[in-house]
Amino acid sequence: MASEPIPFVGYIELEEESLTETLRHQLRIQQHEIDRLNAELMRQHGMIDELKNVINTKIEREKDVAVWYLERSL
């Protein structure tokens, strides 16, 4: 399994204030992306739970055979 690349490896010498601000800006961008992905993950979990509920309410049993329906709401 391939691993994700690591943005920074080793030591970084900060000699200029602009470099420090650039790194802070990059960290803010990364944190924003992490927050966005976490929100998307939670949304997907909610959709999965909703689909499970829909499937569980639409089961029709006939003898030992279960028929599953999934309806798409518009």
Secondary structure by P-SEA (a helix, b strand, c coil): ccccccccccbbbbccaaaaaaaaaaaaaaaaaaaaaaaaaaaaaaaaaaaaaaaaaaccccccbbbbbbbbcc
